[in-house]
């Protein structure tokens, strides 16, 4: 399912996919394109950063369907 909320929020900020990708330090605009087309979802940490950059609620941009990265803290 296409993510029109993400695409419209990015355009409201007058950012290209490449510019947004550069701001969040992902490999390239393909990642942003994949999120907008619904092909993939960002990791939670990345989704939070995108929501901060675009000044939109994370649930509005991605719903509640983001990838949670699994990390173990050293004890």
LOMAR-469449 format. One record per residue: residue in one letter; x, y, z of N, C-alpha, C in turn. Coordinates in steps of 0.001 Angstrom, whole numbers, plus 500000, padded with zeros to 6 digits. Atoms other than C-alpha are relative to their C-alpha. Layout:
PT   rest      nxx      nyy      nzz     caxx     cayy     cazz      cxx      cyy      czz
PT      A        X        Y        Z        X        Y        Z        X        Y        Z
...
// end
This chain:
PT   rest      nxx      nyy      nzz     caxx     cayy     cazz      cxx      cyy      czz
PT      X   500827   498824   500000   500000   500000   500000   500877   501247   500000
PT      X   499194   498789   500100   501401   503370   499006   499871   500861   501244
PT      X   499969   499127   498839   502376   505778   501744   499897   501446   499521
PT      X   500225   498649   500496   500830   509013   500539   500253   501051   501072
PT      X   499724   499044   498924   501188   510659   503956   501468   500389   500024
PT      X   498560   499727   500002   504961   510334   503841   500376   500853   498799
PT      X   499666   499270   501221   505172   511551   500262   499513   501451   500073
PT      X   500522   498634   499945   502948   514582   500839   500714   500825   501069
PT      X   499265   499281   498961   504758   515509   504073   501379   500412   499495
PT      X   498681   499682   500568   508101   515345   502262   499884   501155   499016
PT      X   500176   498935   500995   506781   517530   499451   499646   501332   500657
PT      X   500317   498755   499275   505339   520069   501923   501268   500672   500510
PT      X   498710   499461   499534   508885   520475   503260   500918   500344   498829
PT      X   499258   499716   501232   510047   520898   499650   501327   499235   499955
PT      X   498829   500869   500037   512468   517986   499927   499825   498947   498924
PT      X   500009   501122   500929   513362   515500   497232   500268   498731   500802
PT      X   499668   501265   499338   513747   511832   498077   501486   499948   500330
PT      X   498545   500002   499778   517509   512253   497719   500383   500890   501177
PT      X   499683   499086   498900   517590   515222   500091   499605   499402   501348
PT      X   500435   500624   498755   515571   513391   502735   500930   498845   500367
PT      X   499085   501116   499751   517775   510318   502372   501332   500492   500547
PT      X   498728   499440   499538   520877   512442   502829   499881   500506   501437
PT      X   500200   499468   498653   519427   514075   505948   499934   498905   501057
PT      X   500120   501084   499028   518758   510719   507593   501103   498969   499853
PT      X   498807   500838   500158   521977   509104   506381   499681   498567   499561
PT      X   500240   501317   500578   520422   506199   504497   500782   499885   498713
PT      X   499148   500254   501167   522115   504644   501494   499657   500909   498833
PT      X   500370   499150   501124   520144   506580   498913   498502   500208   499922
PT      X   501410   499669   500131   516840   507794   497639   499139   498764   499782
PT      X   500767   501231   500203   515812   504209   496849   499281   499584   501281
PT      X   500633   500352   498729   515085   503649   500548   498742   500834   500211
PT      X   501149   499105   499847   512780   506674   500683   498918   499623   498995
PT      X   500948   500417   501028   511146   505605   497432   499270   498726   500412
PT      X   500602   501260   499555   510560   502112   498835   498993   500221   501121
PT      X   500951   499696   498930   508879   503575   501932   498741   500633   499421
PT      X   501143   499300   500589   506655   505812   499810   499128   499069   499161
PT      X   500781   500928   500824   505612   502985   497495   499433   498851   500817
PT      X   500482   501069   499143   504990   500650   500425   500768   498711   499842
PT      X   499192   501202   500210   507655   498193   499324   500707   499566   501276
PT      X   499338   500320   498736   509424   498415   502685   499652   501062   501029
PT      X   500214   499082   498885   509249   500134   506059   501349   500289   500645
PT      X   498730   499676   499341   512029   501956   507897   500084   499363   501384
PT      X   499797   500393   498607   513532   500819   511170   499406   501088   500892
PT      X   500625   499066   499077   511960   502481   514198   500846   501254   500206
PT      X   499119   498850   499763   514992   504708   514826   499969   500972   498823
PT      X   500025   499176   501218   514899   505955   511231   498638   500675   499865
PT      X   501347   499434   500088   511129   506471   511300   499841   501180   500953
PT      X   500048   498897   499036   511496   508645   514400   500732   501211   499445
PT      X   499226   498904   500575   514168   510739   512705   499250   500667   498843
PT      X   500780   499461   501114   512029   511138   509570   498847   500845   500534
PT      X   501128   499240   499446   509075   512260   511685   500465   501327   500592
PT      X   499456   498747   499467   511267   514861   513388   500355   500964   498875
PT      X   499619   499155   501131   512627   516174   510095   498767   500579   499319
PT      X   501194   499562   500714   509189   516354   508489   498977   500667   500919
PT      X   500873   499390   498996   507586   517641   511719   498581   499448   499925
PT      X   501276   500714   500030   504817   515046   511561   500053   498860   501000
PT      X   500100   501115   499079   503622   512386   513945   500411   498706   499305
PT      X   499521   501245   500593   505258   509018   513356   498835   499097   499586
PT      X   501171   500818   500344   501856   507290   513377   499334   500521   498731
PT      X   500557   499425   501219   500639   509695   510680   500831   499592   498790
PT      X   499115   500311   501122   503672   508989   508493   500064   498516   499680
PT      X   499745   501421   500223   504033   505247   508968   498962   499073   500623
PT      X   500909   500855   499258   501071   504016   510969   500773   499403   501160
PT      X   499264   500651   498921   502256   501574   513560   500791   498830   499455
PT      X   499352   501112   500679   503986   499350   511043   501426   500366   499603
PT      X   498587   499745   500263   507711   500059   511373   500804   498814   500517
PT      X   499137   501087   499578   510564   497637   511776   500672   500384   501312
PT      X   499317   499777   498728   511819   497395   515335   501319   499261   499937
PT      X   498705   500656   500051   515522   496743   515392   500222   499252   501313
PT      X   499747   500825   498826   516601   494037   517776   501454   500141   500402
PT      X   498640   499865   499493   519622   494913   519836   500012   499527   501438
PT      X   499831   500423   498624   520918   493468   523065   501025   500909   500654
PT      X   499032   499158   499295   522561   495716   525576   500933   499114   500814
PT      X   499004   500768   499246   525723   494468   527215   499774   500260   501477
PT      X   500203   499861   498558   525329   493815   530909   501293   499769   500715
// end
